[in-house]
Amino acid sequence: AWALAADARGVALVGAYSNVQSARTVSDRVVQAGLRPYQETVKTAQGDWIRVRVGPFTSRQDAERAQQDLKRAGVTAAIIAL
């Protein structure tokens, strides 16, 4: 089931990483897929985690297209609504 309605805004969540190098490595793979990643640091009880995301997208179709581009580059991403 999709978490993103056809006309909703969303992002592709590529992953969350506890170290900068892992986040940088996956961000580089996203760039190689032709997309522009961004990072968001989240503070947790276990320390800082770095989320790597792509978007936002203004339609589910755009999000799905990006998800397929990422998949071809070997990167798994989940589409989430904003």
C-alpha positions as CSV (number, residue, x, y, z in Angstrom):
1,A,0.0,0.0,0.0
2,W,1.3,3.4,-0.9
3,A,1.8,6.0,1.8
4,L,1.5,8.7,-0.7
5,A,-1.8,9.8,-2.3
6,A,-1.7,10.6,-6.0
7,D,-1.7,14.4,-5.4
8,A,0.3,14.5,-2.2
9,R,3.8,15.7,-1.6
10,G,6.4,13.2,-0.5
11,V,10.0,12.3,-0.3
12,A,12.1,9.2,-0.9
13,L,13.8,8.1,2.4
14,V,17.0,6.4,1.4
15,G,18.1,5.6,4.9
16,A,19.3,6.7,8.3
17,Y,22.9,6.4,9.4
18,S,24.7,6.8,12.6
19,N,28.0,7.9,11.0
20,V,28.8,10.6,8.5
21,Q,30.8,8.3,6.1
22,S,27.9,5.9,5.6
23,A,25.5,8.8,4.9
24,R,28.1,10.3,2.5
25,T,28.6,7.0,0.7
26,V,24.8,6.5,0.0
27,S,24.4,10.2,-0.9
28,D,27.1,9.7,-3.6
29,R,25.2,6.7,-5.0
30,V,22.0,8.9,-5.1
31,V,23.9,11.5,-7.1
32,Q,25.2,8.8,-9.4
33,A,21.5,7.9,-10.0
34,G,21.0,11.5,-11.3
35,L,19.1,12.7,-8.2
36,R,19.8,15.3,-5.6
37,P,19.9,14.0,-2.0
38,Y,19.7,16.0,1.1
39,Q,20.6,15.1,4.7
40,E,18.8,15.8,7.9
41,T,20.3,15.1,11.4
42,V,18.0,13.7,14.0
43,K,18.9,13.6,17.7
44,T,17.9,10.3,19.4
45,A,18.7,8.7,22.8
46,Q,21.3,6.6,20.8
47,G,23.0,9.7,19.4
48,D,22.7,11.6,16.2
49,W,21.3,9.8,13.1
50,I,21.6,11.3,9.6
51,R,18.6,10.8,7.3
52,V,19.3,10.7,3.6
53,R,16.3,11.8,1.5
54,V,15.4,12.8,-2.0
55,G,12.7,15.2,-2.9
56,P,10.2,16.6,-2.2
57,F,8.0,15.4,-5.0
58,T,4.7,17.0,-6.0
59,S,3.1,13.8,-7.2
60,R,3.2,10.1,-6.6
61,Q,4.3,9.5,-10.2
62,D,7.4,11.7,-9.7
63,A,8.2,9.9,-6.5
64,E,7.8,6.5,-8.1
65,R,10.0,7.5,-11.0
66,A,12.8,8.6,-8.6
67,Q,12.4,5.4,-6.6
68,Q,12.9,3.3,-9.8
69,D,16.0,5.4,-10.7
70,L,17.4,4.7,-7.3
71,K,16.6,1.0,-7.6
72,R,18.5,0.8,-10.9
73,A,21.5,2.3,-9.0
74,G,21.2,-0.3,-6.3
75,V,19.7,2.0,-3.7
76,T,16.5,1.1,-1.9
77,A,14.2,3.9,-0.9
78,A,10.8,4.2,0.8
79,I,8.3,6.8,-0.3
80,I,6.8,8.8,2.6
81,A,4.2,11.6,2.7
82,L,5.1,15.0,3.9
